[in-house]
Amino acid sequence: MLYRIRHASHYHLGDKWCIYPMYDFAHPIEDALEGVTHSMCTLEFEVHRPLYDWVVDRLDEMGMLVVRNGVKIRPQQREFARLNLTYTVMSKRLLLQMVTEGRVAGWDDPRMPTVCGMRRRGFTPGAIREFCDRAGVTKVESESDTALLEWCVREELNKTALRRMAVLDPVKLVIENFEGTRTVAKPNNPLDEASGSREIPFSRELWIDRADFQENPEKKFFRLGPDREVRLAGACIVKCIGYEKDADGKVSLIRCTWDEGSWGGNAPDGRKVKGTIHWVDCATGVKAEVRLYDRLFTVPNPMQDGSDQFLKYLNTDSLKTVTAYVEPALAAAAPGDRFQFERTGYFCADAKDFRPEAPVFNRTVTLKDSYKP
C-alpha cells in the first residue's frame, strides 16, 4: 500500500486533497530529493528496506537523484536497535497517552525522555552525546541504565556549573552575639578559576537546612545539635545554645553563638570542627520554587507486564515541589542557566516559568550517585 485515503480537512491544505502517501513511499522519495546519504532507522524498518531500495532505483532511472560535487547521491537505509532507557518508556504512542491523559505536563515535562524535556530539566547536549557514545550503536535490543545518563550529566555539570547556596527545607538560625552585616566571598566554581567568585551577604539571621540539625545527634552525625559546633560554609564557626519548637513539635528556631575569632572558617585555637553546612541570609535571601524531579516509573522495565499495564508502575512521587530560599545571585539567573546547589544537587532555572521576582528551579540530578560506569 503506497497511499491512504482520508476524507477529512487537512490543517494546511483544507479539503484540497484526500489522498496521502504512506510513510514507506514518502520516506525514500524525500531522502532522494534532499540528497540524504544514509537514512538511519530502528530495527522494525529492516523489512521495509526492499521497498525503499526499489523506489530509489526508480528515481535513479528517472534521473531524480541529487548530484553533489559530481557524485550521484544514492540514499541507503541502515537500521539499528532503539536506545531504550530504564525507568521510562520510549514508545511515542505511550508517551502521547501520558500527555493526553495529563499524567505529565506536556512533551517538555522534565521527566519525559524527549529532547525538549531533557533540555528543560537541564541535561546538556555534551552529556547526552557522551551517554550515546558510551551506550554505543547495536542491532541487539537492550536497555541502557538511566543512571549512566545521569552520571554523564553529573560529570559535565561538575566541571561547568556555577556553585550557589540554596536551602530547600529551611529552618531559621539566629546568631545571638553577631552584630551588623558582612559578606562572604566564595568561588563560582572551584574547578574553573576563570569563573571568578561572588560576594554573599551574611547577618545574624540565617536559613539552614532542617536536616543539618538533630536534637539527639546520631552516631557519625557531625553537623549541628545542642551544645555542638559547626562551620557555616565560608563564614564562621557557630555553637548551638538552644532551640525552639512549634505547636506540631517541629524545630522552628535554632539559637547559636559564634566564635568571633573564626571568621573565614578556622578556629583561632586550632581545634577541629568536622561539620560544614550551607546557609542563606534571611534578610537578602530570595524565596524560590524548587521542583524535585525523580524517575518517571518505579521499576526498571515498566513494560514488563505488557504495554497496556505500564501505567500501574507510574511513580506518583516523581515530582515534589518545595519552597526554598536561595542566595541573591540566583534571582539574576537566565532561564536555562545551570547551577550546583552546594551539598544538594544540580539544578537549572526553568525555561518556561522562571522570573526574577519568582524564581523556579528544576532538579537535574542529585549531587552524588553510587553508579560506576
N, C-alpha and C positions, 0 to 999 in steps of 0.2 A: 504494500500500500504506500503510495507516494503522496497522496493528497487526502485531506479530510474536508468534509462539507459541514459548515455550521451556519445556519440561518439566524444570525444574531448581529446586532450592531457592534462594529469594531470601535474601540475607543479613539483611534486615529482616523480611520477611513469611513466610519459610519456604516452605511449599507451598500457601499460600492462593490464589495466582494463577499462571496460566501464560500470560496474555495481557498484553502490554505495548505501550503506544502508541509509534509511531515518532517520532523527533525532529521531523520535518516536521509532524506532527499536534500534538504536545505543545507545540511552540515557540509558535505563535500563541495557543493557549489560555492558557498560563501568562502570556504578556505581557498578554493582555486582562484576566485576572483580577487581575493585580498592578498594573494601571494604567500599564504601560510606554508611553511616548510614542514612542520611537524605538529599534528593535532593530537594533544595528549588527552586520553580518555581513561575512565575507570574500567575495570575488567568486564563489566556487563556489556560493553560495546564491542568486545572482541568478535562476537558472532556477527556483528554488523559490518565488519571490515570488507568482506567481498563486495557488498553493495557500494560502499564508499569508494573502493578502487574502480569498480565498474563505471560509476558516474564520472570520476576523474578522467578515466580513459576516454569517455565520450566527449568530455570538454576538451581534452587534448586533440582529438580528431577534428574538432570544430575550431581549433586554433585559439582557444579562450584562456589558456594558461598564461600567467604573468611571466614576462621575461625580465630578469634583473641582471644587469651587468653582462648581458649577452648569454645568460644561462636561463633555460626554461625551468620554472619552479613547479615541481610536481608534488603536491601535498602528500604526506604519509601519515596514516593514523597509527598511533602506538598506545598500548594500554598498560596500566599499572594498577596495583591494588589501592583501594581507598585508604586514606590516612584516618584510621579510627582512633578515638581517644576514650580512655576510661572515664567513668563518671559523667558521661554525656551521651547524646545521640547525634549522629551526623546526617541522618536522613532529612532531606528538605521537607518531605511530607510530614514527618513527625515534628520537626521544628515549626512548620506552619501551623500545625494543630495546637502547639503550645502558645503561639502568638495569638491565634484567633480565639482561643478559649480563655485568654487573659492569664495564663499561667506565668507568663513573663511579660515585661513591659516593652514589647516590640522586638524587632530584629536586632536592634542595637543595645538590648539589655546586656549589661556587662557579664552576665552569667552564660550568655549564648556563645557557642563555638563558631561565631561568624566573624569576619574581618572587622565589621563595624562594631560588634560587641567587644572584641578583644581590644580594639583601639580605644573605645570608651573606658575600658577597665584600666588602661594604662600599659598594656603589653606593647613593646617596641617592635618595629619591623626587624631590627637586627636579632632580637631574641627569638622571634618566630622563625627566621631563616636558620638560625643556629639549631633550633629544635628540629626543623625539617632535615637539615644536614645529618644530625645525629640519628634521627629515625630512619633515614635512608629511603630509597625507592625500591619496591619489590613487587613481584607478581603474586606473592603469598598473602592471603587475607590474615591480618593480625591486628592487635591493638597496641597503641603506644600509651605509656603511662602518663597521665596528666601531670604527675609530679615531675617528670622530665621537662615538660614545657615550663612549669613554674620555676624549676631550677635554672633554666636558661634565662628567664626573665629576671630572676633574683641576681644572677651573676652579672648581668649587664647593668641593672639599676644600682648595684652596689658601687660600681665604678663611676656612674654618671649622675645619679640622683642627688639633688641638694638635700642636706640634713636640716630638719626642722623639729621643734618640740611641740607635741600635742598631747593633751590629757583626755583620754576617751571616757574614763569613768571618774569624774572629778570629785574630790573632797578637799575642803579648804584647810590650809595650814597657815597658822599665824606665828610669826617670829616675834615674841614679846619684847625682846630687848633690841630690835633693829629699828633704826630711825632713818627717815629720808628715803631716797631712791638712788640706785646705782645702775650701771649697765654691765652686762657680761658679754665678752667677746668670744664667739665660737666659730670654728671653721665651717664653711658651707659644705665642704666635702674633704675629709682628711686624706683621701686618696688622690685628690686633684688640687695641688697648690694654687693653680691658676684660677680656681673658683672663688678664692678670697675668703672673707669672713663677714659676719654681721654682728651688730650690737643688739642685745636683747634686754629690755627693761627688767629691773628686779626691785621689789619692795617687800615690805613686811608681810603682806598677804599674798599667798600663792595658791595655785591649784596643783595638787599632786594626784597620781592615780591611786584609787582606793586599794588596789592590790599591793601597793607598796607600804601598807601599814597593817600590822596584825596586833590585836590586843594581847594575845598569848602566842608569841612567835614560835613557829615550828623549828625543829632542828634544821640547820643549814639555811635558815631564813636570815639574810644579812641586811635586810632593809629596816624600815622604821618600826619601832614598838616602844612601849613605856620604858622610860629611862635608857633608851637606846640612841646611838648616834648614827647619822647617815650623811653622805655628801650630796649636796644639791649640785647637779652637773654644772661645772664651770664656775660655781659661785662660792659656796662656803660649807662648813660642817654645822649641822644643827642637831640638837638633842631634844627628844620628846619629854615634856614635863607634865603632860596631861592631855585629856581628850574629852569630848562631849558626844552624847548620843541623841538621836531624835526620838520621837514617840514610838517608832517602829523598832527601836533597838539598833539602828544603823549608826555607825560613827559619822558624825556630821561636822566635827571640827577637831583639829589636832593643834595643840599648843606646844611651841618649841622655844628654845633659846639658841642663839648662835655663838660659836666661838669666834670672838672678834679678831683673833689673830689668824683665822683660817681663810681669809678672803683669797680666792684663787683655787681653793680646794684642798690645801695641805695643812695638817695640824702643826701649830708652831712648835710643839714639843716632840714632834716626830712620831706620835702614836699612829697606829694603823687603823683606818676606818674602811671596812671591806665594802660596804654598800654604797652605790651611787644611783640616784634616781633623777628622772627628768621632772620638769615643772613648767608652769606658765604663770606669769604675773597676773594677778586678779585685776589690777587697775587697767592694764593695757591689753590683756588677752582678748581674743575675738571668739565669740560663740560661733560654732560651725556644726553643720550636719555631716556626719560621717556614716557612710554606708559600708557595712562589713559583709562582703560577698564571700560565699563559700561554694562548694561544688554543687552542681545542679541536682545530682542524684545521690542516693545513699549507698549504692552498690556500684562496683566497677563496670558491670555489664547490665544496664537497665533493660536490655532486650532478651535477657536470659529466659523469660517465660513467654516470649513472643511479642511482636510489635503492638498487639492490642492490650498488653498488660504493663507497658513501660511506665505509665503514669503513677502506678502504685508505689514506685520507688522514688518519686519526686521528693526532694529534700525541702521540707517546709521551713527549715531554718537556713536556707541558702542566702537569705538577706536579712540582716538585722541593722536597724538604724539607731544611732546613738547621738546625743547632743554632747559635743566636746568643746574644749577651749584650746585654742591654738595660738602660737606666738604671732605678733602683729604682722610679720613679713608674709605670712601665708594669705592674708587678705589681699595682697597685691599680686597674687598668682594670676596667670592667664589660664583660661580653660585648656585642659590637656597637659598642663605642666605636671611633672612627676617629682615626688619627694620621698625621702625616707623619714618617716616619723620615728625619732630615736627610740630605741628599745621596743618598738611596736610593729613596724612593717613598712611596706612600700605602698604609697597612695598617689592618686592623681586628682587634679581638680576636674570635676565633672564637666564634660564638653557641652552639655545642654543646660544644666541647672545652676552652674556656678555664677555667683555675683559677688562683687567685693563686699557689699553690705550684708550678704547672706551666703557665705562660702559653703560649698558642698564638695566633699571629697569621697572618692571611691577607693576601697582597699584593692590593690592589685594582687599582692601576695603577702603572706606573713613574712616576718623577718628571717626566720630560720625554718629548716625542714630537715628531716632525717634522711631524705633521699640522697643516694650516691650514684651518679651516672656511671 
